Amino acid sequence: MTDPETTLRQHDLPVTAQRLAVLRAVSHHPHATADDLAESVRREIGTISRQSVYNVLNILTDKGIIRRIQPADSPAMQRLYELAAAYNVPILMHWQTGSYNHGFDRFHRMLAKYPRTNFIGHAQTWWANIDAANVDDPRKLYPTGKVTPGGLTDKYLRDYPNMYGDLSAGSGLGAFARDPEHGAAFLDRHQDKLMYGSDCNDASAVAARCSGLRQLEQVRRLVTNKAAERKILHGNAKRLFRL
């Protein structure tokens, strides 16, 4: 982000002490909640109402200067979960620390609250959390090395019948490539909950151009039980999507 004063002028907004303080707070704490930002602004400029900070945040969001990220347990997201249950369709959660769907560590509350909603876990933070030693960090979305068993992803798949997993993209590919022994056991353990996905148009069938082909090869290498392989590659998706 450019300096706050220049940013405001570029978007035809009057420069005020409140707006400058809010922009500085967002710059220093890009993943903070609105309430946390309000506290930061108060420390800088003194007395300011929480509503005033909310108003500035709304203006900055409307202008496209900042982006609002809904926590996964927010009222807006819960409305989507209710709709998914009402229409009997699964809802895919793109978990990516710093960008999409905050609150992975407390998502078990949503799984318990909406047992009729089927959720599909996807993307970087979902797959990073196969590792019990993982620390969510937007600068380290593709961890490598041996996996410490017992991560949140493993627990969610084990403990909640309405939680499924999507194997697509580089995050899914890397989750098993980083520790093939753990990956093979994970695929076997959750063979009824995992679904293959390519995340790309693999029209050329060239591995270098699509992680989906490499994941397909990896699944076939790690899953030695053909019945389990069929479930992961198509059977589970067919059942969940009622195809």
Steps between C-alpha positions, in 0.01 A plus 500: 500500500628849417514755779152558648469865397581424136261204503212718620569771243524244218148386589361854530450472874561793737806445717401484867684391811252217552540361149878524519503318834271223373711449188817481708335248732394283204851522354658388828236235577356384165312201645358667811132517586314830486496516880876444519553775243284733707722440803811568292353825368412611853857446613621726219256792504318470829123510537305368202180300502490144377223600259722770349767240429236272345383788280854567376553128431176489299607800293842351431339169405250668265790678327688174456793612716458214745314170489261357756555135585207318658597258777373151430265522798360844414121547464540550124685170460256317722219610273680323214527185710126511564429542128731211409312273740162619369597422140692184592822610330851493649688822561872524419719694743816654354720528807788743445642689795503873434268483200197273542296355784662591830438288807608151395595413858141555620318364196406190697223712652345550156533131417312417818243777459412407139503119488273499192748709302778311324827695487794440264839621622731645237820703451811595689396531864282191478793288383764668717300388803550130438806581712440537875811721516370744239481869585276687256704768325399683177871509408530122523200348330680196354689333788748223428666222698379220721149524640419478870181287510180622658443837331165680496419383148544140608277558805226675304483215248503242780254662738236658273300295248421819304865592432663394173826587326593606146842382378543763228762770440861531603403498866335160472786366291763624744318370807578142399826558314662656809463179699388205285484259794262726689315574176433134428365445852288818480346393168422157638357637825269745323426303184125563544539877542755609237434596138737544210495835321731645235463878559601558138399422144728209422416489131860420403561230765846649556600472864705820501192700403249359745539387859190286452683243293783482753248456780327225306833320463577554868166363619544189288849455641408550867164322507566131449141388566311527172162532668630796703655653188167486316324671790754781513517553124125506433280298735494745790424797276228306323337422835537848648374680191227238442613445138 
